[in-house]
Amino acid sequence: DRLLQTINKIKSGEYNKVSDSNKLCFSTGSGMVWINPDTILGCLAEGNYTDVLLSSGKQMTIIEQLGKLHKRLPKQFIRSHRSALVNKGYLIEFQSKKMFLILGHEGVNRTFPVSRSGLIELKGSSRF
């Protein structure tokens, strides 16, 4: 019975739903948003604000500095550049001539800057 229930949950997509307990709360200019860190491709600094780029292709601006945000996010996020955080789980490619990373998910691809020190940290991870 338990196996059949599990198979039915997988078929219905219930296991793919985002758990509310994993979501982090962020302030925006118009209120609050809750985001599951697993859906974040990466983040780009904009002064005291941060642009959060999601795997769905959506982008939102939150009121939080990149350094403080990095402390709140799981270890899968690496500071690739002083102005960028990337989720290692979405890494696709490194362009050495232009010094940027390509991250993507299901046809949504975004580029992020990478510094030499960020590249060293990425090479130290198991993905590269």
Summary of the structure (lengths in Angstrom):
residues: 128
radius of gyration: 16.4
end to end distance: 42.2
largest distance: 55.9
contacts: 338
relative contact order: 0.14
helix: 30%
strand: 41%
